[in-house]
Amino acid sequence: MLSLMLSAACQQSPAPGSPAAPSAPAAAAPVQPPAPGTALSPAEFQRMLAAGGAQLVDVRTAGELAAGKIQGAAHIDVYDPAFASKAAQLDKQKPVLVYCASGVRSRRAAQMLAAQGYTQVYDLQGGIRFWQSKGLPVVR
């Protein structure tokens, strides 16, 4: 009889107000990517690059590009009248990471890409200047 009572007690829910039995640790939630259109910090930008699959675009002028760029960046000058047609060569299914010198033009480029139907566009907060101030690498 005692074993039946113990068995039944173990199967019942705790009474309201009583401490709950310890539960198994919750599984770690998957890391969610930032919301599209978000300006990413250099560290977040670098993490997205390292994760792979993203398209990196430098939207500065050719003269600025000569001073250095982030490794692997394609160059599409946001001031180029053919910016939209050149940007149309990017894959709309993959994230697009854009940057400029200080973040102003990349924000504009991100808006232009979003208007073209790109749904995963991110720009580098503070541009390549902020990137370099954090000690992150550029190539010449």
C-alpha positions in Angstrom: 0.0 0.0 0.0 2.8 2.4 0.9 4.5 1.8 -2.5 1.2 2.6 -4.3 0.9 5.9 -2.4 4.5 6.8 -3.1 4.1 5.9 -6.7 0.9 8.1 -7.0 2.6 11.0 -5.2 5.5 11.0 -7.6 3.2 11.2 -10.6 1.1 14.1 -9.3 1.8 17.7 -10.1 3.0 19.9 -7.2 0.3 21.7 -5.4 -0.1 25.4 -6.1 2.3 27.4 -4.0 4.6 24.5 -3.3 8.1 24.4 -4.8 8.2 22.6 -8.1 10.4 19.6 -8.6 13.7 20.4 -10.3 13.4 20.2 -14.1 16.0 19.2 -16.7 18.2 22.1 -17.8 16.7 23.9 -20.8 18.4 23.5 -24.1 20.4 26.5 -25.2 18.3 28.7 -27.6 19.8 29.0 -31.1 21.6 32.2 -31.8 19.3 34.4 -33.8 20.8 36.6 -36.6 20.2 40.3 -36.2 17.2 41.9 -37.8 17.8 42.8 -41.4 18.6 46.5 -41.9 20.5 46.5 -38.6 23.7 48.5 -38.3 26.2 45.9 -36.9 29.1 46.6 -34.6 32.5 45.6 -35.9 32.4 42.5 -33.7 29.0 41.5 -35.0 30.0 42.2 -38.6 33.1 40.1 -38.2 31.0 37.2 -36.7 28.7 37.3 -39.6 31.6 37.2 -42.0 33.2 34.4 -40.2 30.0 32.4 -40.2 30.3 32.3 -44.0 27.7 32.6 -46.7 27.4 36.4 -46.6 28.3 38.7 -49.5 30.6 41.6 -48.5 30.3 44.9 -50.4 32.5 48.0 -50.1 30.5 50.9 -51.3 33.2 53.6 -51.2 34.9 55.3 -54.1 37.8 53.7 -56.0 40.2 56.2 -54.4 39.1 55.2 -50.9 39.4 51.6 -51.7 43.1 52.0 -52.5 43.7 52.8 -48.8 42.6 49.3 -47.9 39.5 47.1 -47.7 38.1 44.2 -45.7 39.3 41.0 -47.1 37.0 39.5 -49.7 34.9 42.6 -50.3 33.5 43.3 -53.7 33.5 46.9 -54.8 30.3 48.6 -55.9 30.6 52.4 -55.5 27.3 53.7 -54.2 27.8 57.0 -56.1 28.1 55.0 -59.4 25.0 55.6 -61.6 25.1 51.9 -62.3 25.0 50.9 -58.6 21.6 49.3 -58.9 22.4 47.3 -61.9 25.8 46.2 -60.4 24.1 45.3 -57.1 21.5 43.2 -59.0 24.3 40.7 -59.6 24.2 39.9 -55.8 22.3 36.8 -54.6 19.0 37.9 -53.0 19.0 34.6 -51.0 22.2 35.4 -49.1 22.9 38.1 -46.5 24.6 41.2 -47.8 27.1 43.1 -45.6 27.9 46.6 -46.8 30.3 49.2 -45.5 31.8 52.5 -46.4 34.2 54.9 -44.6 31.9 56.0 -41.7 28.5 54.3 -42.1 26.5 57.0 -43.9 26.8 55.7 -47.4 26.5 52.1 -46.4 23.2 52.9 -44.7 22.1 54.5 -48.0 23.3 51.5 -49.9 21.5 49.1 -47.6 18.3 51.1 -48.1 18.7 50.9 -51.9 19.3 47.2 -51.7 16.3 46.7 -49.5 14.2 48.6 -52.1 15.5 46.2 -54.8 14.1 43.2 -52.7 17.2 42.2 -50.7 15.8 41.0 -47.4 19.0 40.3 -45.4 21.1 43.6 -45.6 23.4 44.8 -42.8 25.7 47.7 -42.7 28.9 48.2 -40.6 28.3 50.7 -37.9 30.9 53.5 -38.1 32.3 52.1 -41.3 35.8 50.8 -42.0 37.2 53.6 -39.8 35.4 52.1 -36.7 36.5 48.6 -37.9 40.1 49.7 -38.0 39.9 51.5 -34.6 39.0 48.1 -33.1 42.2 46.6 -34.5 40.4 44.6 -37.2 42.3 43.9 -40.4 42.2 45.4 -43.8 44.1 44.4 -47.0 45.6 46.7 -49.6 
